[in-house]
Amino acid sequence: MSSFSAAASSGWKLRRRCEWRGIGFVHDGAGPGEEVDPAAHDLFYIGGGQDRDQRAVAADMVASKREAIASAAGDGAALLAVCGGYQLLGHSYQLGEEKLPGLGIADIETVRELGPRLIGNVTIEAELGGAPRLIAGFENHGGRTYLGPAAQPLGKVVSGHGNNVRDGFDGVHRDNVIGTYLHGPLLPKNAWLADHLIALALERRYGTRPDLEPLPDQLETAAHESARRAAEA
């Protein structure tokens, strides 16, 4: 039996897909002021929240967790950051009139511009270690994120807004680090992406990429197709 450890937010979907395959899964979290052991975890998840929560989380992440998360990512750990967590990966981002420091893991900046919040169903085409595949979800963000010269997007927007409406991309992708505005929820609607993260985590733990046993994903496939249709409507 293989196993790996995942830190932060809810790992329900990842846990279940591991358990169905007989893969051990340890879930952990790091609260305010708590440090993170970069060697103890193979998959990190950073979610988002309302502006008040984002301010508190941003300050804590920079003060007590930035170096450990950057070290883990540099050592091959998988990292998925969604919405506000995605914004936090960059150098800085704006909340109202404030400019908050980010983790500096990705070459991105998030700013506030005139215009409405970017809300709606979205589909992007992403290439993660194979042929391009579609990721479907929902976005709801006021910030506009721009990629720096050292950043590569996660995918090309097929339907929806993405990073900033202008450049036609969503998210950022570097090595095993993935940031995206798509949620709604992301992994139940894109089971292949959950499996991709699991494989990355196991590769970091054991040194080789496993061939994961296929699962009967009829419900997951239906959820993905429904999300794609909603984005195209």
N, C-alpha and C positions, 0 to 999 in steps of 0.2 A: 504494500500500500504506500503510495506516495502521499506527501503532504506539503503544504506551504502555509504561510501566515499572511494575513491581510490586515492592514491597519486602517483606522478611521471609518467613517459613516457606515450605513447599512450595507452589508455584503450578502443580503438574503439570496439574490439570484445567483451570485457566484457560489455561495455556500451550497445551494441545492444542486447546481450543476456538477459540483465536485462530489457531493454525497451520492448522487445517482451513479457516479462512476467508481465509487469506492476510494476517492481521493480525500485524504484528511484535510480539514480546513480549520484554521484557528482565526477567530475574529478578535480584533483589539481596537481600542480607540484611545485618543490622546486629548484630554481636556485642557482647559486654560492653565498655562504654566507648566504643563507636563511635557517632559522631553520625549523624544522618539529615538529608539535604537535603530539606526539605518541598516544594521546587519540582521535584525530579527524579523523583518517583514519583507515580503517579496512583491506585494501589490499594495499600492496606496490609492485611496479614493478621497478626493476633496470636492465637496459639494458646495452649494451656494445658499443664500438666504436673503432676508430683507436687509435694507440698508443699515439699520441699527446693529443687527447681528454681524453684518459684514465688517463694520468698523472694528468691533471687538475681536472678531476672528483674525482680521488682517494684522492687527497689532500683535496679537499673541503668536501668530504664525511666524512673523518676522523676528520677534524677540526670542522665541524658544524652540522653533522647529525648522527654520529655514536651512541651516547648515546640514542638519540630519537628512532632510528630504532631498536636498541637492546632492548629497553624498550617495544616498540610496539610488537616485535616478542615474547618477553617473556610473554606478556599479551594476546597472542592468535591471534594477527593479522596475516593474510596470507601474505606471502612474496614470490614473484617469482623473481629470479635473473637469467638472461640469458647471457651466453658467458662471456664477460668481466665483467658483473655484478656478475656473479657466481664466477669468480676469486676474485672479490673484497670482497666476503663474508668471505674469509679466513684470516689467520694471516698476510700473506704477499704474494706478487707475483712479478715475475720478468718481466720487460720490457727492453729488451736489456741487458745492464750491470747494470741497476738499480734494486734495491730491494725495492718495494714500500709497505708501510703498508696497511693492509686491515682493514675491520670492525671488524674482530674477532668474528663474529657471528657463524661461522662454523669451525670445527677443520680440516681445509684443508690448504695445501700449494701449490702454483703454481710456477713451476720452468721452466727454459729454458734448453733444452738438445739438443744434436746433433740429427739431423734428420729433415725430411721435416715437413711442416705444416700439420696438420691433417684436411683434407678437404674431404667432400663428404656427401652423404645421409646416414642417420643413423636411426636405429630403436632400441628402448630399451623396456624391459619388466619391468614395475613398478607396485608396489602394494600400492595404496593410499586409505586406508580405505575400501578395498573390495578385490575381486578377481584380480589377476594380469591382467593388460591391457597393450597394446602396445602404445608407444608414438613414432611418426615418425617426422623427421625433417632433418635439414642440419647442419653440423658443419664446422667451419673454424677457427682453433686456432693453434698458435705456441706453447703456453705454455702447460705443462703437469701438471695436478693437481693430488695430492696424498692425500688420506684420512688419517687423524690421528686416533688414537684408539677410540676417542669419536665420530667419524663420521660414519654415515650409508649412503650407496649410494642410489641415487634415483632409479636406476634400473640396470638390467643386459643387457649388449650390445648383441643384436641379430645380427645386421649387422652394420658395421661401426667401428669407432675407440674408441670413448668415452673419458674418463678422460685422459688416458695416454698410450693407446694401450696395456699395460701390464696386468692390473688387471681385465679387462673384464667388468668394470662398467662405468656408466656415472652419473654425478651429485652427489648431496648430499641431504639428506632429514632428517629434525629434526622437530618434532611437525608440525607446519604449515609453516615451511620454506622449500622452494624448490629451489635448484640451479641446472642448467643444461647447457650443451653446445649446446643443440638443439635449433635451431631457424629456420627461413626459410619460412614463419613465423610460430611460434609454436602453438598459440592458434587457428587460423583458421583451421589448419590441425588436431587439436586434441580438438574437441569441448567438449568432456567429461572432459578434464582437465580444460578448462575455467569454466565449471559448478562446478567442484570440488572447485575451488578457490572462486567462488561466494558463494557457500554454507558455506565455512569456514568463509568468511567475514560476512555473515548474522548471523552465529552462534556467532561470537564474538560480534556483535552488540546487538543481542536479547537473547542470552543465550541458544538457541535450534537450532539444525541442521534442516533446512527446506527440505521438499521433493519438489524439483524444478519441475515445469510443463515441460513435454517433449516438444521439439520443432521439427518441420519438418527439419531434418538435412541432407537432401539428398545431397546438395552441399558439406557440411562439410565432410560427409562420403566419397564422391567421392574424395575429396582432400586428406583425410587420406589414402585411399586405393592407390591412385596414389603415394603418398610419400613412402608408404611401398614397393610398387613394384620397385620404383627407388632405394631404399636401397638394395633390394635383387638382383638387376641386376648385 
